[in-house]
Every structure is written in C-alpha cells, then in structure tokens.
Amino acid sequence: MLKEAYHPKAFLFIKRNVRPGLTVRTLIVLLLEKGALNAKTTAQKTQLSYRVVLHHLHLLEDENILVRKGNRPYLWELTGAGQQRLTNTRS
C-alpha cells in the first residue's frame, strides 16, 4: 500500500482531516509557497473548482496557516504559524 505524502501545513486541528481534504490543502499550500495568489488563480492553477479552493482557504485561515491581504480579490499568503504550531506540539 502506497502512502501519500501531505504537506505538514495541510493538517487541521479544528476539523477532521480526511484524505481528499488533505490532498487539496497540500496542493494549495505548495502553490502558495511560491507566492501569494487570489482564490481564482489558485483554482485555475490547481484545476479545482473555485468553491472548493475558497472553502479550504478559509479552513486554513481559521487555523492561522494562511492570511488574506488587501481588498477584493484578496491575496492569500502563508504565515509562519503552521510550522510554529508543529514545533510546539512536539515538545
């Protein structure tokens, strides 16, 4: 059985982590590591629907992994909080 590798920032504490959600959030986080993007561009580059991308962007925002900046259309970018959270839970 082959295990998929998920990005550490794709895991949520507030919501249950299911395989499809982890896969989508991993795609989004990997894309946003290259730079801030709006939801529409993120959806186009990941070939996911706009609503799916927006849903997961809001989940990641609730976990302080992402922050949205500016006015509409918002630019989404990664924060350093996700990595901080991982190091704090392992101590």
TIMI-2910 file (N, C-alpha, C, CB; in pm, 1 decimal, decimal comma, always signed):
<rs>
+----------+----------+----------+----------+----------+----------+----------+----------+----------+----------+----------+----------+------+
!      n_x !      n_y !      n_z !     ca_x !     ca_y !     ca_z !      c_x !      c_y !      c_z !     cb_x !     cb_y !     cb_z ! resn !
+----------+----------+----------+----------+----------+----------+----------+----------+----------+----------+----------+----------+------+
!    +83,5 !   -117,7 !     +0,0 !     +0,0 !     +0,0 !     +0,0 !    +88,4 !   +124,5 !     +0,0 !    -95,2 !     -0,5 !   +121,2 !  Met !
!    +64,0 !   +213,0 !    -93,6 !   +142,4 !   +334,5 !   -109,1 !    +80,5 !   +447,2 !    -26,8 !   +152,0 !   +374,6 !   -258,0 !  Leu !
!   +162,2 !   +509,9 !    +55,8 !   +113,3 !   +621,6 !   +136,9 !   +139,6 !   +752,3 !    +64,6 !   +180,1 !   +622,5 !   +276,4 !  Lys !
!    +42,0 !   +841,5 !    +69,4 !    +58,5 !   +974,2 !    +10,6 !   +130,7 !  +1064,0 !   +109,5 !    -78,3 !  +1035,2 !    -29,2 !  Glu !
!   +211,7 !  +1151,4 !    +55,9 !   +280,7 !  +1249,2 !   +139,8 !   +200,2 !  +1378,8 !   +138,8 !   +427,4 !  +1273,7 !    +90,0 !  Ala !
!   +165,6 !  +1425,8 !   +256,6 !    +90,4 !  +1550,5 !   +270,0 !   +180,9 !  +1657,7 !   +328,5 !    -35,3 !  +1530,7 !   +358,8 !  Tyr !
!   +155,8 !  +1779,5 !   +289,9 !   +231,6 !  +1892,2 !   +344,2 !   +195,6 !  +1907,5 !   +492,1 !   +201,7 !  +2024,7 !   +264,7 !  His !
!   +293,8 !  +1932,9 !   +578,4 !   +263,9 !  +1947,6 !   +721,8 !   +161,8 !  +2057,0 !   +752,5 !   +391,0 !  +1976,7 !   +797,1 !  Pro !
!   +157,6 !  +2162,5 !   +671,1 !    +62,2 !  +2270,8 !   +694,7 !    -78,4 !  +2235,9 !   +647,1 !   +109,3 !  +2397,0 !   +625,6 !  Lys !
!    -95,2 !  +2121,7 !   +582,0 !   -227,3 !  +2082,2 !   +532,7 !   -313,1 !  +2020,0 !   +642,8 !   -212,7 !  +1983,8 !   +417,0 !  Ala !
!   -252,7 !  +1983,4 !   +754,0 !   -326,3 !  +1920,2 !   +863,1 !   -396,5 !  +2025,5 !   +948,0 !   -232,1 !  +1835,6 !   +950,1 !  Phe !
!   -519,9 !  +1995,9 !   +986,8 !   -600,6 !  +2087,6 !  +1066,5 !   -618,2 !  +2032,9 !  +1207,5 !   -737,6 !  +2111,2 !  +1000,4 !  Leu !
!   -628,9 !  +2122,2 !  +1304,9 !   -659,1 !  +2082,3 !  +1442,0 !   -807,6 !  +2096,5 !  +1472,4 !   -577,6 !  +2165,2 !  +1540,4 !  Phe !
!   -872,8 !  +2195,2 !  +1411,6 !  -1013,2 !  +2223,2 !  +1441,4 !  -1106,2 !  +2123,8 !  +1372,6 !  -1048,6 !  +2365,3 !  +1399,0 !  Ile !
!  -1075,9 !  +2088,5 !  +1249,7 !  -1160,6 !  +1998,4 !  +1170,6 !  -1094,6 !  +1862,3 !  +1157,5 !  -1188,5 !  +2057,7 !  +1030,8 !  Lys !
!  -1175,7 !  +1765,0 !  +1121,0 !  -1125,9 !  +1630,3 !  +1096,5 !  -1047,3 !  +1628,5 !   +965,4 !  -1242,7 !  +1528,0 !  +1092,2 !  Arg !
!   -934,4 !  +1560,6 !   +964,6 !   -850,8 !  +1550,7 !   +845,3 !   -886,2 !  +1424,8 !   +767,5 !   -701,3 !  +1550,6 !   +882,9 !  Asn !
!   -947,3 !  +1442,5 !   +652,0 !   -979,1 !  +1329,9 !   +564,4 !   -891,0 !  +1339,6 !   +440,2 !  -1131,3 !  +1328,6 !   +525,7 !  Val !
!   -865,9 !  +1225,9 !   +378,9 !   -772,4 !  +1217,5 !   +267,1 !   -799,0 !  +1318,9 !   +155,1 !   -776,4 !  +1079,4 !   +210,2 !  Arg !
!   -923,0 !  +1332,0 !   +105,0 !   -944,4 !  +1429,4 !     -3,4 !   -911,0 !  +1572,9 !    +38,1 !  -1088,7 !  +1423,1 !    -50,5 !  Pro !
!   -946,5 !  +1609,6 !   +160,1 !   -917,3 !  +1744,1 !   +208,5 !   -768,3 !  +1768,5 !   +224,5 !   -986,8 !  +1768,0 !   +340,1 !  Gly !
!   -697,4 !  +1668,7 !   +275,9 !   -552,6 !  +1681,3 !   +290,4 !   -484,7 !  +1697,2 !   +155,0 !   -495,8 !  +1560,0 !   +363,5 !  Leu !
!   -533,7 !  +1622,9 !    +57,0 !   -477,5 !  +1631,4 !    -77,9 !   -497,9 !  +1770,7 !   -136,4 !   -541,2 !  +1525,8 !   -169,6 !  Thr !
!   -619,3 !  +1823,1 !   -123,6 !   -649,8 !  +1956,8 !   -176,4 !   -567,6 !  +2062,9 !   -104,1 !   -800,6 !  +1987,9 !   -162,6 !  Val !
!   -563,3 !  +2056,6 !    +28,3 !   -488,4 !  +2157,3 !   +104,2 !   -338,2 !  +2149,4 !    +75,6 !   -513,7 !  +2139,8 !   +254,2 !  Arg !
!   -287,1 !  +2029,0 !    +51,5 !   -146,5 !  +2014,6 !    +14,6 !   -118,2 !  +2084,8 !   -117,5 !   -108,0 !  +1866,4 !     +5,1 !  Thr !
!   -205,8 !  +2066,2 !   -216,0 !   -189,5 !  +2134,5 !   -344,8 !   -189,4 !  +2286,1 !   -327,0 !   -301,2 !  +2093,2 !   -442,1 !  Leu !
!   -282,2 !  +2334,6 !   -246,8 !   -294,7 !  +2478,9 !   -224,6 !   -171,2 !  +2533,8 !   -153,6 !   -421,1 !  +2510,1 !   -142,7 !  Ile !
!   -127,5 !  +2466,7 !    -48,5 !    -12,4 !  +2514,6 !    +28,4 !   +114,3 !  +2512,8 !    -57,5 !     +7,7 !  +2428,4 !   +155,2 !  Val !
!   +133,9 !  +2406,7 !   -134,6 !   +251,7 !  +2400,3 !   -221,5 !   +252,3 !  +2514,6 !   -322,4 !   +256,5 !  +2265,9 !   -294,7 !  Leu !
!   +136,5 !  +2548,2 !   -373,5 !   +125,8 !  +2658,1 !   -468,8 !   +152,7 !  +2793,0 !   -401,6 !    -12,8 !  +2658,3 !   -533,6 !  Leu !
!    +98,5 !  +2810,4 !   -281,4 !   +115,5 !  +2937,7 !   -210,7 !   +256,3 !  +2955,1 !   -154,0 !    +14,1 !  +2948,2 !    -98,5 !  Leu !
!   +332,7 !  +2846,5 !   -144,9 !   +471,8 !  +2859,7 !   -101,7 !   +553,2 !  +2939,1 !   -203,8 !   +534,7 !  +2721,0 !    -80,0 !  Glu !
!   +507,9 !  +2940,8 !   -327,5 !   +577,4 !  +3013,6 !   -434,0 !   +542,4 !  +3161,9 !   -433,9 !   +543,7 !  +2953,0 !   -569,6 !  Lys !
!   +434,3 !  +3198,8 !   -364,9 !   +394,2 !  +3339,0 !   -357,8 !   +245,4 !  +3353,1 !   -336,8 !   +435,4 !  +3412,3 !   -483,5 !  Gly !
!   +204,1 !  +3471,4 !   -296,4 !    +63,1 !  +3499,3 !   -268,7 !    -18,4 !  +3498,3 !   -397,9 !    +47,8 !  +3634,9 !   -197,2 !  Ala !
!   -139,1 !  +3443,0 !   -389,6 !   -230,8 !  +3435,1 !   -503,5 !   -372,3 !  +3462,2 !   -456,6 !   -222,2 !  +3296,8 !   -572,5 !  Leu !
!   -459,1 !  +3499,7 !   -550,5 !   -600,6 !  +3510,1 !   -516,0 !   -666,9 !  +3374,1 !   -537,4 !   -671,2 !  +3620,6 !   -600,9 !  Asn !
!   -789,8 !  +3360,1 !   -492,3 !   -859,3 !  +3231,0 !   -497,6 !   -882,8 !  +3184,9 !   -641,2 !   -992,7 !  +3240,0 !   -423,9 !  Ala !
!   -915,3 !  +3276,8 !   -729,2 !   -943,1 !  +3240,0 !   -868,4 !   -819,1 !  +3181,8 !   -936,4 !   -993,3 !  +3362,2 !   -946,8 !  Lys !
!   -706,5 !  +3247,0 !   -919,4 !   -581,9 !  +3198,3 !   -978,3 !   -541,6 !  +3065,1 !   -916,7 !   -469,7 !  +3301,2 !   -959,8 !  Thr !
!   -560,1 !  +3051,9 !   -786,1 !   -530,0 !  +2926,2 !   -718,3 !   -615,9 !  +2814,0 !   -774,1 !   -551,7 !  +2939,6 !   -567,0 !  Thr !
!   -743,6 !  +2840,7 !   -795,6 !   -833,8 !  +2739,9 !   -852,1 !   -790,2 !  +2701,1 !   -993,3 !   -978,8 !  +2792,4 !   -853,8 !  Ala !
!   -752,1 !  +2797,8 !  -1072,6 !   -709,3 !  +2768,3 !  -1209,4 !   -581,1 !  +2686,3 !  -1211,7 !   -689,4 !  +2897,4 !  -1287,4 !  Gln !
!   -485,5 !  +2721,4 !  -1127,8 !   -356,9 !  +2651,8 !  -1127,9 !   -365,6 !  +2511,5 !  -1068,9 !   -255,1 !  +2732,3 !  -1051,1 !  Lys !
!   -458,0 !  +2489,2 !   -976,2 !   -474,1 !  +2356,4 !   -916,7 !   -576,9 !  +2272,2 !   -990,6 !   -514,0 !  +2368,9 !   -771,2 !  Thr !
!   -649,7 !  +2334,0 !  -1084,4 !   -756,3 !  +2268,7 !  -1160,1 !   -867,1 !  +2215,6 !  -1068,7 !   -698,7 !  +2154,6 !  -1243,5 !  Gln !
!   -893,1 !  +2292,2 !   -962,8 !  -1002,7 !  +2262,4 !   -871,1 !  -1108,2 !  +2370,7 !   -887,9 !   -953,0 !  +2254,1 !   -722,5 !  Leu !
!  -1229,6 !  +2341,9 !   -842,0 !  -1334,5 !  +2443,0 !   -853,1 !  -1306,0 !  +2558,3 !   -756,1 !  -1474,1 !  +2380,6 !   -824,5 !  Ser !
!  -1354,7 !  +2674,7 !   -792,7 !  -1335,7 !  +2794,6 !   -711,7 !  -1391,6 !  +2774,5 !   -571,3 !  -1402,3 !  +2915,5 !   -778,5 !  Tyr !
!  -1510,2 !  +2714,1 !   -561,3 !  -1574,3 !  +2694,9 !   -430,3 !  -1493,3 !  +2601,4 !   -341,2 !  -1715,9 !  +2639,4 !   -448,0 !  Arg !
!  -1436,8 !  +2496,0 !   -398,1 !  -1354,4 !  +2403,0 !   -319,9 !  -1230,6 !  +2475,2 !   -267,7 !  -1313,3 !  +2279,8 !   -405,5 !  Val !
!  -1164,9 !  +2549,0 !   -355,3 !  -1044,6 !  +2622,8 !   -315,6 !  -1078,2 !  +2724,7 !   -207,2 !   -981,2 !  +2693,3 !   -437,4 !  Val !
!  -1184,6 !  +2800,1 !   -225,4 !  -1223,0 !  +2901,2 !   -127,1 !  -1256,1 !  +2837,7 !     +8,1 !  -1342,9 !  +2981,7 !   -178,1 !  Leu !
!  -1323,9 !  +2724,3 !     +6,4 !  -1356,3 !  +2652,7 !   +130,5 !  -1228,2 !  +2616,9 !   +206,4 !  -1438,2 !  +2524,5 !    +99,7 !  His !
!  -1131,6 !  +2560,8 !   +136,0 !  -1008,0 !  +2519,0 !   +201,8 !   -920,3 !  +2638,3 !   +240,6 !   -929,9 !  +2425,1 !   +110,9 !  His !
!   -925,7 !  +2745,3 !   +164,3 !   -853,8 !  +2866,5 !   +204,0 !   -907,9 !  +2919,1 !   +336,6 !   -865,2 !  +2975,0 !    +94,7 !  Leu !
!  -1039,4 !  +2917,1 !   +352,7 !  -1099,7 !  +2963,7 !   +478,6 !  -1065,6 !  +2869,6 !   +594,5 !  -1252,9 !  +2975,2 !   +463,6 !  His !
!  -1061,9 !  +2739,2 !   +568,9 !  -1021,4 !  +2645,4 !   +674,1 !   -878,2 !  +2673,2 !   +718,5 !  -1034,5 !  +2499,8 !   +625,0 !  Leu !
!   -790,1 !  +2694,6 !   +622,3 !   -650,5 !  +2723,2 !   +654,7 !   -636,1 !  +2858,8 !   +723,7 !   -564,9 !  +2719,6 !   +527,9 !  Leu !
!   -721,5 !  +2952,9 !   +688,9 !   -720,6 !  +3083,4 !   +756,2 !   -764,9 !  +3068,1 !   +901,9 !   -812,9 !  +3184,0 !   +682,2 !  Glu !
!   -866,5 !  +2986,4 !   +926,3 !   -913,6 !  +2962,9 !  +1063,0 !   -804,7 !  +2901,2 !  +1150,1 !  -1036,4 !  +2872,1 !  +1061,8 !  Asp !
!   -714,2 !  +2825,6 !  +1088,2 !   -603,9 !  +2761,0 !  +1160,4 !   -479,7 !  +2850,4 !  +1167,9 !   -568,0 !  +2628,6 !  +1093,0 !  Glu !
!   -490,2 !  +2973,5 !  +1117,0 !   -379,0 !  +3069,9 !  +1113,4 !   -261,0 !  +3021,1 !  +1030,4 !   -332,0 !  +3099,7 !  +1254,1 !  Asn !
!   -288,6 !  +2939,3 !   +930,7 !   -185,1 !  +2893,4 !   +838,8 !   -175,2 !  +2990,3 !   +721,2 !   -214,9 !  +2749,4 !   +789,1 !  Ile !
!   -287,9 !  +3050,5 !   +685,9 !   -293,8 !  +3149,7 !   +578,8 !   -349,0 !  +3280,0 !   +633,0 !   -380,0 !  +3099,2 !   +461,2 !  Leu !
!   -317,8 !  +3385,8 !   +561,6 !   -376,1 !  +3516,3 !   +591,0 !   -416,0 !  +3577,8 !   +457,2 !   -275,4 !  +3609,5 !   +670,6 !  Val !
!   -529,2 !  +3648,8 !   +456,8 !   -568,6 !  +3718,2 !   +334,2 !   -535,4 !  +3865,1 !   +349,3 !   -719,9 !  +3698,4 !   +303,5 !  Arg !
!   -488,9 !  +3921,9 !   +240,0 !   -443,4 !  +4060,8 !   +243,6 !   -510,9 !  +4141,9 !   +135,5 !   -291,9 !  +4068,6 !   +228,0 !  Lys !
!   -519,0 !  +4271,0 !   +161,6 !   -571,8 !  +4363,7 !    +63,3 !   -722,8 !  +4361,1 !    +54,4 !   -513,9 !  +4334,1 !    -70,1 !  Gly !
!   -772,1 !  +4420,7 !    -52,2 !   -915,4 !  +4423,5 !    -80,3 !   -947,9 !  +4317,4 !   -184,1 !   -960,1 !  +4563,7 !   -129,1 !  Asn !
!  -1075,7 !  +4301,7 !   -210,4 !  -1116,8 !  +4200,8 !   -307,6 !  -1058,1 !  +4229,0 !   -443,9 !  -1268,0 !  +4194,2 !   -316,9 !  Arg !
!  -1010,7 !  +4132,9 !   -514,9 !   -992,6 !  +3993,7 !   -474,5 !   -874,3 !  +3981,7 !   -377,7 !   -970,6 !  +3903,4 !   -598,6 !  Pro !
!   -898,4 !  +3915,9 !   -265,1 !   -796,6 !  +3902,2 !   -162,1 !   -679,6 !  +3819,7 !   -212,9 !   -855,6 !  +3838,8 !    -36,5 !  Tyr !
!   -561,3 !  +3856,8 !   -167,3 !   -443,5 !  +3775,0 !   -191,0 !   -422,9 !  +3688,9 !    -67,6 !   -317,0 !  +3862,7 !   -221,9 !  Leu !
!   -400,8 !  +3561,9 !    -88,5 !   -379,2 !  +3468,0 !    +20,7 !   -230,9 !  +3434,9 !    +27,4 !   -464,5 !  +3339,1 !     +2,1 !  Trp !
!   -175,8 !  +3437,7 !   +149,1 !    -35,7 !  +3400,4 !   +164,5 !    -16,0 !  +3322,2 !   +293,3 !    +54,3 !  +3524,9 !   +163,0 !  Glu !
!    +90,0 !  +3243,6 !   +294,3 !   +120,8 !  +3160,7 !   +409,9 !   +177,4 !  +3245,7 !   +523,0 !   +219,6 !  +3049,9 !   +371,9 !  Leu !
!   +148,9 !  +3202,7 !   +644,0 !   +209,7 !  +3262,7 !   +762,5 !   +311,5 !  +3162,7 !   +815,6 !   +101,5 !  +3299,4 !   +872,1 !  Thr !
!   +387,9 !  +3200,8 !   +913,1 !   +481,6 !  +3108,3 !   +975,8 !   +417,3 !  +3028,9 !  +1088,1 !   +601,0 !  +3183,5 !  +1028,6 !  Gly !
!   +289,2 !  +3051,9 !  +1112,2 !   +221,3 !  +2991,5 !  +1227,4 !   +210,8 !  +2840,2 !  +1217,0 !    +83,4 !  +3050,2 !  +1242,3 !  Ala !
!   +195,8 !  +2787,4 !  +1099,7 !   +180,7 !  +2642,9 !  +1084,1 !   +302,0 !  +2567,8 !  +1134,6 !   +155,9 !  +2608,0 !   +939,4 !  Gly !
!   +420,5 !  +2614,2 !  +1099,3 !   +542,4 !  +2548,9 !  +1144,3 !   +563,0 !  +2569,4 !  +1293,4 !   +662,6 !  +2601,4 !  +1066,7 !  Gln !
!   +530,6 !  +2685,9 !  +1344,7 !   +540,8 !  +2711,3 !  +1487,5 !   +452,8 !  +2615,3 !  +1565,2 !   +502,7 !  +2855,6 !  +1519,4 !  Gln !
!   +331,7 !  +2592,8 !  +1514,6 !   +237,2 !  +2504,7 !  +1580,5 !   +292,1 !  +2362,7 !  +1586,6 !   +102,4 !  +2507,1 !  +1508,3 !  Arg !
!   +356,3 !  +2316,6 !  +1479,5 !   +411,7 !  +2181,4 !  +1476,4 !   +523,3 !  +2164,7 !  +1578,1 !   +463,1 !  +2148,3 !  +1337,2 !  Leu !
!   +609,8 !  +2263,3 !  +1591,4 !   +719,5 !  +2251,7 !  +1686,9 !   +668,5 !  +2259,2 !  +1830,1 !   +823,2 !  +2360,9 !  +1662,3 !  Thr !
!   +562,4 !  +2333,9 !  +1854,0 !   +507,3 !  +2345,5 !  +1989,1 !   +437,7 !  +2218,2 !  +2033,8 !   +410,4 !  +2461,4 !  +1996,2 !  Asn !
!   +376,6 !  +2143,0 !  +1942,7 !   +305,0 !  +2021,7 !  +1981,6 !   +399,3 !  +1905,3 !  +2005,7 !   +203,9 !  +1984,4 !  +1875,3 !  Thr !
!   +519,1 !  +1910,4 !  +1951,3 !   +615,0 !  +1801,0 !  +1967,8 !   +694,1 !  +1812,7 !  +2096,4 !   +709,8 !  +1796,7 !  +1850,6 !  Arg !
!   +692,8 !  +1926,9 !  +2159,3 !   +771,4 !  +1948,7 !  +2281,6 !   +711,0 !  +1877,1 !  +2398,9 !   +782,7 !  +2096,5 !  +2312,9 !  Ser !
+----------+----------+----------+----------+----------+----------+----------+----------+----------+----------+----------+----------+------+
</rs>
